[in-house]
Amino acid sequence: MTPPTRRLRIAFYAPLKAPTHPVPSGDRLMAQLLVRCMEQAGHQVDLASDLRAYLGDPQDLIGWAKLLTDAALESNRIVALLAGQPPDLWLCYHPYYKAPDLLGPRLAQRFALPYVTVEASLSTRRNIGIWAETQAHVRIAVQQANLNLCLTARDMNGLQDATPTAQLARFPPFIEPDAFSALPNPKSGHLVTVAMMRAGDKTESYRRLAATLALLPPSLHWYLTVIGDGPQRAEVQAMFAHLPPARLTWLGQQSRPQIAATLARASAYIWPGCGEAYGLAYLEAQAAGVPVIAQRTAGVPEVVADGVTGFLTDPGDDAAAAAATLHLLTDPDLQHRMGQAARLRVLRDHSIAGAAQRLNTLLQTIVEGKP
């Protein structure tokens, strides 16, 4: 890789979940990947704060007041810390209505720093209770930013509609594909799911998955390995109680190498993906050479090419999802072709190496003030 024109000192902040947060999730993984991406590009990345700005209830006035107080104290702490040697820029990952960046915009102005967001989002339908105020902070941040990097067309369109003058650029989600480069050794009928077990879209996806599996022909050879854990584990497992227990393996939380090893033995990756922003797990499965079965919803089509790297079905159409599963599991040649296409697509469009090169160019241009 060409060395960067200048080694930048980057203040990194993720208001929803810091990369050091103890609970795994796609959001934490993307924060970690962004840090590694900038470091791979040759830059120094410092975690500016681990203040969690999450507000899950739009009527939580007490929580909002406390967060404002905590943010003011944290800002004062960072001002004192940076007074002698401010960074070259501030980069915020995933500011949105439940987790605004209450630190970066103010500190960027204080120290005359370039300000960058990644995966910011705005939606007027979320202007409920205190979320109307948190979104106002996000809108100010997006408008102030020298650049807003959008991981999906959906997010980019939302920002364009809400802030027409904001500086925007597409920056596709990415992973470290080498971690999933073991030679595929798919086992006939082996389905794999990797997902946390928490309330909301994740639980609904498990519900759709259980319904899909129930529609498969009894004679079809299939079995499912589930990787993931969370507070809704008992509820999720109860959804699958009508299925033969011998077909189901619940592995719980696993390390990345363990996930990669399981994917290497998969015939297909199946996960409906209700409300998924994009789903890094889809990219990991495809990097392992595994075709995907998912719903055509939210940001999933951004990372799964229907008919090329897997099958996308209409949201809630469990029969269509079952038909796609049957088709894939009974056609090994199709599995192989889709798996190869999936891996090549991830290497071409979603690798950390390509992301590091592009991000370096964008950040250098901002810091140097080039047009």
BAVEX-748987 format. One record per atom (N, C-alpha, C): x, y, z; residue in three letters. Coordinates in steps of 0.2 Angstrom, whole numbers, plus 2048, in hexadecimal, padded with zeros to 3 digits. Example, Ala and Ser with C-alpha at 12.3 -4.5 7.8 and 13.67 -1.06 7.14 Angstrom:
<sites>
8427E4827ALA/83E7EA827ALA/8427F0827ALA/8407F5823SER/8447FB824SER/840800827SER/
</sites>
This chain:
<sites>
8047FA800MET/800800800MET/804806800MET/80280B7FCTHR/8068127FCTHR/806815803THR/80C817806PRO/80B81A80CPRO/80782180CPRO/804823811PRO/800829811PRO/80482F810PRO/80283480DTHR/80583A80DTHR/80783D814THR/80383C818ARG/80483E81FARG/80183A824ARG/805838829ARG/80283482EARG/7FD838833ARG/7F7837833LEU/7F283B836LEU/7F183883DLEU/7EF83D842ARG/7ED83B849ARG/7E583C849ARG/7E2836849ILE/7DB837849ILE/7D783584FILE/7D383A851ALA/7CF839857ALA/7C8835855ALA/7C782F858PHE/7C282B856PHE/7BD82A85BPHE/7B682B859TYR/7B182A85ETYR/7AB82685BTYR/7A882285FALA/7A281E85DALA/79D81F863ALA/798823862PRO/794825868PRO/78F81F869PRO/78E81A865LEU/789815866LEU/78D80F86ALEU/79380E868LYS/79780886BLYS/79E809869LYS/7A280A86EALA/7A980B86DALA/7AC80486AALA/7B2804867PRO/7B57FE865PRO/7B77FA86APRO/7B87FD870THR/7BA7F9876THR/7B47F687ATHR/7AE7F7878HIS/7A87F587CHIS/7A87EE87DHIS/7A67EB883PRO/7A77E4884PRO/7A27E0880PRO/79C7E387EVAL/7977DF87BVAL/7987DF873VAL/7987D9870PRO/7997D9869PRO/7937DA865PRO/7947DD85FSER/78F7DF85BSER/7927E1854SER/78D7E284FGLY/7907E4849GLY/7927EB849GLY/78F7F084DASP/7917F684EASP/7987F7851ASP/7997F3856ARG/7A07F3859ARG/7A57F0854ARG/7A47EB851LEU/7A87E884CLEU/7AA7EE846LEU/7A57F1844MET/7A67F683FMET/7AB7FC842MET/7AA7FE848ALA/7AE80384BALA/7B580084CALA/7B67FA84EGLN/7BD7F784EGLN/7C07F6847GLN/7BC7F5842LEU/7BF7F483BLEU/7C17FB839LEU/7BD80083ALEU/7BF807838LEU/7C680983BLEU/7C7808842VAL/7CD809845VAL/7D3805841VAL/7D27FF840ARG/7D77FB83DARG/7D87FE835ARG/7D3800832CYS/7D380382BCYS/7D880982BCYS/7D780D830MET/7DB813830MET/7E2812832MET/7E380D837GLU/7EA80B839GLU/7ED808833GLU/7E980482FGLN/7EC800829GLN/7EF805824GLN/7EB80B824ALA/7ED81181FALA/7F3815822ALA/7F5813828GLY/7FB81682BGLY/7FA81B830GLY/7F481C832HIS/7F2822837HIS/7F281F83EHIS/7F3824843GLN/7F282384AGLN/7EB82584CGLN/7E882084FVAL/7E1821851VAL/7E0820858VAL/7DD82585BASP/7DC826862ASP/7D5826864ASP/7D3822869LEU/7CC82286BLEU/7CB82886FLEU/7C782D86CALA/7C683386FALA/7C2832876ALA/7BD82E876SER/7B982D87BSER/7B582687BSER/7B3824880ASP/7AF81E880ASP/7A881F883ASP/7A6826884LEU/7A0828886LEU/79A825881LEU/796821884ARG/79081E880ARG/78A823880ARG/78882587BALA/78382A87AALA/77C827878ALA/77B82187ATYR/77581D877TYR/76F81F87CTYR/76A820878LEU/76382287BLEU/75E81E877LEU/75C81887AGLY/757814877GLY/750815878GLY/74E81A87CASP/74781C87DASP/74682387CASP/742825877PRO/74182C875PRO/73E83087BPRO/73C82D880GLN/739831886GLN/73D83188CGLN/74382F88BASP/74882F890ASP/74B836892ASP/74783A894LEU/74A841896LEU/74F84189BLEU/74F83D8A0ILE/75483D8A5ILE/75B83A8A2ILE/75A83589EGLY/76083389AGLY/763838896GLY/75F83C892TRP/76284188ETRP/765846891TRP/762848897ALA/76584E89BALA/76C84B89EALA/76C8458A0LYS/7738428A3LYS/77884289DLYS/776840897LEU/77B83F892LEU/77D846890LEU/77984B890LEU/77C85288ELEU/781854894LEU/78085389ATHR/78485489FTHR/78B85189ETHR/78A84A89DASP/79084689CASP/794848896ASP/79184A891ALA/79484C88BALA/79885388CALA/795857890ALA/79985D892ALA/79F85C896ALA/79E85889BLEU/7A485689FLEU/7AA85389ALEU/7A784E896GLU/7AC84B892GLU/7B084F88DGLU/7AC85488ASER/7AF859886SER/7B485D889SER/7B385F890ASN/7B8863893ASN/7BE85F895ASN/7BD858896ARG/7C3854897ARG/7C7853890ARG/7C485388BILE/7C7852884ILE/7CB858883ILE/7C785E884VAL/7CB864882VAL/7D1865886VAL/7D186388DALA/7D7864890ALA/7DD85F88EALA/7DA85988CLEU/7DF854889LEU/7E2856882LEU/7DE85987ELEU/7E185B877LEU/7E4862877LEU/7E386687CALA/7E686D87CALA/7ED86D879ALA/7F186987BGLY/7F8869879GLY/7F9867872GLY/7F6862870GLN/7F785F86AGLN/7F185C867GLN/7ED860864PRO/7E685D861PRO/7E885885BPRO/7E3854859PRO/7E484F854PRO/7E385384DPRO/7E484F848ASP/7E3852841ASP/7DC85283FASP/7D884E842LEU/7D184E840LEU/7CD849845LEU/7C684A845TRP/7C284784ATRP/7BD842845TRP/7BD83C846LEU/7B9837842LEU/7B4834847LEU/7AD835845CYS/7A8832849CYS/7A582C845CYS/7A4826848TYR/7A1821845TYR/799820848TYR/795820843HIS/78E81F844HIS/78A823849HIS/78A82A848PRO/78582E84CPRO/77E82D849PRO/77982C84DTYR/77382C84ATYR/76E82E850TYR/76782D84FTYR/763830854TYR/76382D85BTYR/76582785CLYS/766824862LYS/76D825865LYS/772828861ALA/778829864ALA/77C82E860ALA/77A834862PRO/77D83A85EPRO/78583B861PRO/78883F85DASP/78F84185FASP/78E848862ASP/78F848869LEU/78E84E86CLEU/79585186ELEU/79A84E86CLEU/7A185086DLEU/7A5853867LEU/7A584F862GLY/7A985185CGLY/7A8857859GLY/7A1859857PRO/7A0860854PRO/7A3866858PRO/7A286685EARG/7A486B863ARG/7AC86B863ARG/7AF865864LEU/7B6865864LEU/7B986785ELEU/7B6864858ALA/7B9866852ALA/7B986E851ALA/7B4871853GLN/7B4878852GLN/7B987B857GLN/7BA87985DARG/7BE87C862ARG/7C587B85FARG/7C787685CPHE/7CE87585APHE/7CF876853PHE/7CA87884FALA/7CA879848ALA/7CC873844ALA/7C986D846LEU/7CB867843LEU/7C686583ELEU/7C8861839PRO/7C385E834PRO/7BF859838PRO/7B9859836TYR/7B4854839TYR/7B184F834TYR/7B1849835VAL/7AF844831VAL/7AA83F834VAL/7A583D831THR/7A0838833THR/7A183282FTHR/79F82C832VAL/79F82682EVAL/798823830VAL/79482182BGLU/78D81E82DGLU/789822831GLU/789829830ALA/78482D833ALA/77D82C830ALA/77782D833SER/77182C830SER/76C831833SER/76783382FLEU/762837831LEU/75B83582ELEU/756835832SER/74F833830SER/74A837834SER/74683B830THR/74183F833THR/73C83B837THR/73B835835ARG/735831839ARG/73882F840ARG/73E831842ARG/74182F848ARG/74183584DARG/73E83B84AASN/73D84184FASN/738840854ASN/73983C859ILE/73483B85EILE/73783C865ILE/734840869GLY/73784286FGLY/73E84486FGLY/742842873ILE/749844874ILE/74D84386DILE/74A83E869TRP/74E83C863TRP/74E84285ETRP/74984685FALA/74984C85AALA/74F85085CALA/750851862GLU/756855864GLU/75D851863GLU/75D84B864THR/763847862THR/76484885ATHR/75F847857GLN/76084784FGLN/76284E84DGLN/760853851ALA/76285A84FALA/76A85B850ALA/76C857855HIS/774857856HIS/777853850HIS/77484E84EVAL/77784A849VAL/77784E842VAL/771852841ARG/77185683BARG/77685C83BARG/77785F841ILE/77D864841ILE/783861840ILE/78585B843ALA/78B857841ALA/78C85683AALA/787853837VAL/787852830VAL/78985882BVAL/78585D82DGLN/786863829GLN/78D86682AGLN/790866831GLN/796868832GLN/79C86482FGLN/79B85E82EALA/7A085982CALA/7A385B826ALA/7AA85B825ASN/7AD85B81FASN/7AC85681AASN/7AA85081DLEU/7A884A819LEU/7A484581DLEU/79E84381AASN/79A83E81DASN/79B837819ASN/79E83281BLEU/79F82C817LEU/799827819LEU/795826813CYS/78F822814CYS/79081B811CYS/78F816816LEU/79080F814LEU/78B80C810LEU/78580F80FTHR/78080C80BTHR/77C812807THR/779810802ALA/7768157FEALA/770818802ALA/76D813806ARG/76781580AARG/76981B80FARG/76F81A812ASP/771820817ASP/772826813ASP/77682580DMET/77782B809MET/77182F807MET/76C82B805ASN/76682F802ASN/763832808ASN/76382F80EGLY/760832814GLY/763839816GLY/76A839816LEU/76E83F817LEU/76D844812LEU/76C84280BGLN/76B847806GLN/76484A807GLN/75F847809ASP/75984980AASP/75984E810ASP/75C84C815ALA/75C85081BALA/76085681BALA/766856818THR/76B85B818THR/76E85B811THR/76B85F80CPRO/76D85F805PRO/774862804PRO/776866808THR/77D869807THR/78386580BTHR/78186080EALA/78685C811ALA/78B85880CALA/79185880FGLN/79685480BGLN/79684D80CGLN/794849806LEU/793842807LEU/79783E802LEU/799838804ALA/79D8337FFALA/79B82C801ALA/79A8287FCARG/7998217FEARG/7A081D800ARG/79F819805PHE/7A5815808PHE/7A280F80APHE/7A280A805PRO/79F803807PRO/7A280080DPRO/79D7FC811PRO/7A07F9817PRO/7A57F3815PRO/7A97F2819PHE/7AF7ED818PHE/7B17E981DPHE/7B47E481CILE/7B77DF821ILE/7BE7DD820ILE/7C17D9824GLU/7C77D6823GLU/7C67CF820GLU/7C67CE819PRO/7C47C8816PRO/7C97C2818PRO/7D07C4819ASP/7D57BF81AASP/7D37BB820ASP/7CF7BD825ALA/7CD7BA82BALA/7C87B4829ALA/7C57B4823PHE/7C07AF821PHE/7C37AC81BPHE/7C97AB81ASER/7CC7A9814SER/7CE7A1814SER/7CC79D819ALA/7CD796819ALA/7C9793813ALA/7CC78E810LEU/7C978A80BLEU/7C278880DLEU/7BD789809PRO/7B678780APRO/7B677F80APRO/7B277D80FASN/7B177580FASN/7AA774812ASN/7A577780DPRO/79E77780FPRO/79C770810PRO/79876F816LYS/794769817LYS/78D769815LYS/78B764811SER/78576480ESER/77F766813SER/77B76B811GLY/77576D815GLY/77777181BGLY/77D77381CHIS/77F777822HIS/77D77E821HIS/779781825LEU/777788825LEU/77A78B82BLEU/77C79182AVAL/77F795830VAL/77C79C831VAL/77B79E837THR/7787A4839THR/77D7A783ETHR/77F7AE83DVAL/7837B1843VAL/77F7B7844VAL/77D7B884AALA/7797BE84CALA/7787BE854ALA/7787C4857MET/7777C585EMET/76F7C385FMET/76E7C2865MET/7677C0867MET/7647C686CMET/7627CB869ARG/75F7D186CARG/7587D386AARG/7557D786DALA/74E7D986BALA/74E7DD865ALA/7487DD862GLY/7487E285CGLY/7497DE855GLY/74C7E1851ASP/74D7DE84AASP/7517D784AASP/7567D684FLYS/7597D0850LYS/7547CA851LYS/7507CB856THR/74B7C6858THR/7467C5853THR/7447CA84FGLU/73F7C9849GLU/7437C5844GLU/7497C6843SER/74D7C283ESER/74D7BB840SER/74E7B9846TYR/74E7B2848TYR/7477AF847TYR/7427B3849ARG/73B7B1848ARG/73A7AF840ARG/73C7B383CARG/73B7B2835ARG/7407AC833ARG/7457AB836LEU/74A7A5834LEU/74679F836LEU/74479F83CALA/74079983FALA/73A79783AALA/73779C838ALA/73179B834ALA/73379882DALA/73979B82ATHR/73B798824THR/73D791824THR/74178F829LEU/74378882ALEU/73E78382BLEU/73878682EALA/73278182FALA/72F780828ALA/730784823LEU/72D78281DLEU/73177E818LEU/73777C81ALEU/73C778816LEU/739771816LEU/73976D810PRO/737766810PRO/73A762815PRO/73675E818PRO/73975981EPRO/73E75581BPRO/73E753815SER/74374F812SER/74A752810SER/74A759810LEU/75075D80FLEU/75575C814LEU/75B75B812HIS/76175A817HIS/763761819HIS/76276381FTRP/76576A821TRP/76676A829TRP/76A76E82BTYR/76B76F832TYR/76E776833TYR/76D779838LEU/76E780839LEU/77378183FLEU/77878583ETHR/77D787844THR/77C78E845THR/77A79084BVAL/77979784DVAL/77F799852VAL/78279F850ILE/7877A2854ILE/7847A9856ILE/7847AA85DGLY/7827B0860GLY/77E7AF866GLY/77E7B486AASP/77B7B3871ASP/7787BA872ASP/7757BB878GLY/7727C187AGLY/76C7C087FGLY/7697C5881PRO/7647C5886PRO/75D7C1884PRO/75C7C187DGLN/7567BE87BGLN/7587B6879GLN/75D7B387BARG/75F7AD879ARG/7597A887AARG/7567A8880ALA/7517A3882ALA/74B7A487DALA/7497AA87CGLU/7437AC878GLU/7457AA870GLU/74B7AB86EVAL/74D7A9867VAL/74D7A1867VAL/75079D86BGLN/75079686BGLN/74979386BGLN/74479786FALA/73D79486FALA/73A795868ALA/73C799864MET/73979A85DMET/73B794859MET/74079085BPHE/74278A857PHE/74078485APHE/73C78485FALA/73A77E863ALA/73677985EALA/73377B859HIS/72F777855HIS/733773850HIS/73977584FLEU/73E77284BLEU/74276C84ELEU/74476784APRO/74776184DPRO/74E764851PRO/74F763857PRO/75576585BPRO/75B763858PRO/75B75D855ALA/76175A852ALA/76475F84CALA/75F763849ARG/761767843ARG/76476E846ARG/76476F84CLEU/76677584FLEU/76C775853LEU/771779852THR/77777A857THR/778781859THR/77878285FTRP/778789862TRP/77F78A865TRP/78478D862LEU/78B78E864LEU/78C794869LEU/787799869GLY/78879E86DGLY/78D7A386AGLY/7907A786EGLN/7957AC86CGLN/79B7A986AGLN/79E7AB865GLN/7A47A8862GLN/7A97AD860GLN/7B07AB860SER/7B57B085DSER/7B57B0856SER/7B87B5853ARG/7B87B684CARG/7BB7B0849ARG/7C17AD84BPRO/7C47A7848PRO/7BF7A1848PRO/7BB7A084EGLN/7B679B84EGLN/7B079C849GLN/7AE7A2848ILE/7A97A4844ILE/7AC7A283DILE/7B27A483BALA/7B57A2834ALA/7B579B833ALA/7B7797838ALA/7B7790838ALA/7B078D836ALA/7AB78F83ATHR/7A478D838THR/7A278F831THR/7A379582FLEU/7A1797829LEU/7A4793823LEU/7AB791824ALA/7AE78D81FALA/7AA78681EALA/7A6784823ARG/7A377E822ARG/79B77F820ARG/79A78581EALA/79378681DALA/791785815ALA/78B783814SER/78878380DSER/78578A80BSER/78278D810ALA/77F79380FALA/77E797816ALA/77E79E815TYR/77D7A281BTYR/7767A581BTYR/7727A4820ILE/76B7A6820ILE/76A7AA826ILE/7677B0824TRP/7657B5829TRP/7617BA826TRP/75A7BB828PRO/7567BF825PRO/7587C6824PRO/75B7C982AGLY/75E7D082AGLY/7597D582BGLY/7537D482FCYS/74E7DA830CYS/7527E0832CYS/7517E582FGLY/7547EC831GLY/75C7EC831GLY/75F7E882EGLU/7667E882EGLU/7697EE82AGLU/76D7F282DALA/7707F8829ALA/7747F5823ALA/7787F0824TYR/77B7EC81ETYR/77D7E5820TYR/7807E4826GLY/7817DE829GLY/7887DB827GLY/78D7DD82CLEU/7947DA82ALEU/7947D382ALEU/7907CF82EALA/7907C882DALA/78F7C5826ALA/78B7C9823TYR/78A7C781CTYR/7907C7818TYR/7947CC819LEU/79B7CD815LEU/79F7C8818LEU/79F7C681EGLU/7A47C1821GLU/7A27BA81EGLU/79C7B981DALA/79A7B281AALA/79C7B2813ALA/79B7B780FGLN/79D7B7808GLN/7A47B7807GLN/7A87BA80CALA/7AF7BA80CALA/7B17B380DALA/7AE7AF810ALA/7AF7A8811ALA/7AD7A380CALA/7AA7A6806GLY/7A87A3801GLY/7A179F802GLY/79D7A2806VAL/7967A0808VAL/7917A4805VAL/78C7A1801PRO/7867A57FEPRO/7817A7804PRO/77E7AC803VAL/7797AF808VAL/7727AE806VAL/76E7AD80BILE/7667AD80AILE/7647B280FILE/7617B880CALA/75F7BD811ALA/7587C180EALA/7567C5811GLN/7507C980FGLN/7537CF80BGLN/74F7D1806ARG/7517D7802ARG/74E7DE806ARG/7527DF80BTHR/74F7E5810THR/7557E9812THR/7537EF814ALA/7587F4817ALA/75E7F4813ALA/7647F3816GLY/76A7F4813GLY/76D7ED810GLY/76A7E8811VAL/76C7E180FVAL/76E7E1807VAL/76A7E4803PRO/76C7E37FCPRO/7727E77FAPRO/7757EB7FFGLU/77B7EF7FEGLU/7817EA7FEGLU/7807E4802VAL/7867DF803VAL/7857D8800VAL/77F7D77FEVAL/77D7D07FBVAL/77A7D27F4VAL/77D7CF7EFALA/77B7D07E8ALA/7767CA7E6ALA/76F7CC7E6ASP/76A7C77E5ASP/76B7C37DEASP/76B7BC7DFGLY/76C7B87D9GLY/7747B77D7GLY/7787BA7DAVAL/77F7BA7D9VAL/7837B77DFVAL/7827BA7E5THR/7867B87EBTHR/7817B57F0THR/77B7B47EEGLY/7767B17F2GLY/76F7B37F0GLY/76A7B27F4PHE/7637B37F2PHE/7607B87F7PHE/75C7BD7F5LEU/7597C27F9LEU/7517C17F7LEU/74D7C17FDTHR/7467C07FCTHR/7437C57FFTHR/73C7C67FDASP/7387CC800ASP/7377CB807ASP/7387D180BPRO/7377D1812PRO/7307CD814PRO/7317C8819GLY/72B7C581CGLY/7297BF818GLY/72C7BE812ASP/72A7B980DASP/72E7B280FASP/72B7AF815ASP/72F7A9817ASP/72F7A3812ASP/72A7A380EALA/72979E809ALA/72F79F804ALA/7307A5802ALA/7357A67FDALA/73C7A57FFALA/73D7A7806ALA/7437A5809ALA/74579E809ALA/73F79A80BALA/74079380BALA/741790804ALA/73E7927FFALA/73F7907F8ALA/7477927F6ALA/7497977F8ALA/7507997F6ALA/7557957FAALA/753793800THR/75878E804THR/758787801THR/7527857FFLEU/75177E7FCLEU/75577E7F5LEU/7557847F1HIS/7587847EBHIS/7607847ECHIS/7627887F1LEU/7697887F2LEU/76C7817F5LEU/76977E7F9LEU/76B7787FDLEU/76B7727F8LEU/7677737F3THR/76676D7EETHR/76A76E7E8THR/76E7737E8ASP/7727747E2ASP/7797767E4ASP/77E7717E5PRO/7847727E7PRO/7887777E2PRO/7877767DCASP/78B77A7D7ASP/7897817D8ASP/7837837D9LEU/78078A7DALEU/78378C7E0LEU/7847887E5GLN/78778B7ECGLN/78E78D7EAGLN/7927887E6HIS/79978A7E5HIS/79A7907E1HIS/7957917DCARG/7967977D7ARG/79479D7DBARG/78F79D7DFMET/78D7A37E3MET/7937A47E9MET/79579F7ECGLY/79A7A07F1GLY/7A17A37EEGLY/7A37A17E8GLN/7A97A47E5GLN/7A77AB7E3GLN/7A17AD7E0ALA/7A07B47DEALA/79F7B87E5ALA/79D7B57EAALA/79C7B97F0ALA/7A37BB7F3ALA/7A87B67F3ARG/7AF7B87F6ARG/7B27BD7F1ARG/7B27BC7EBLEU/7B57C17E6LEU/7B27C87E7LEU/7AB7C97E8ARG/7A87CF7E9ARG/7AA7D37EFARG/7AB7CF7F5VAL/7AE7D27FBVAL/7B57D47FAVAL/7B97D07F7LEU/7C07D27F6LEU/7C07D87F2LEU/7BC7D97EDARG/7BC7DF7E8ARG/7B97E57EBARG/7B47E47EFASP/7B07EA7F1ASP/7B07EC7F8ASP/7B17E77FCHIS/7B07E7803HIS/7B67E5808HIS/7BC7E6805SER/7C27E4809SER/7C57EA80DSER/7C87E9813ILE/7CB7EE817ILE/7D17F1813ILE/7D47ED80FALA/7DA7F080BALA/7D87F6806ALA/7D27F4803GLY/7D07FA7FEGLY/7CD7FF802GLY/7C97FE808ALA/7C780380CALA/7CC80880FALA/7D2805811ALA/7D7809813ALA/7DA80E80EALA/7DB80B808GLN/7DD810803GLN/7D9816802GLN/7D2814801ARG/7CD8197FFARG/7CD81E805ARG/7CC81B80BLEU/7CC820811LEU/7D2824812LEU/7D8822811ASN/7DE826811ASN/7DD82C80DASN/7DB82A806THR/7DB830801THR/7D6835804THR/7D0833806LEU/7CB838808LEU/7CD83C80ELEU/7D0839813LEU/7D283C819LEU/7D8841817LEU/7DD83F813GLN/7E3843812GLN/7E084980EGLN/7DB84880ATHR/7D984E806THR/7D585380BTHR/7D2851810ILE/7CE855814ILE/7D3859819ILE/7D885581BVAL/7DD858820VAL/7E285D81CVAL/7E385C816GLU/7E8860812GLU/7E486680FGLU/7DD86680FGLY/7D986B80DGLY/7D986B805GLY/7DA866802LYS/7DA8657FBLYS/7D38667F8LYS/7D28687F2PRO/7CB8697F0PRO/7C98627EEPRO/
</sites>
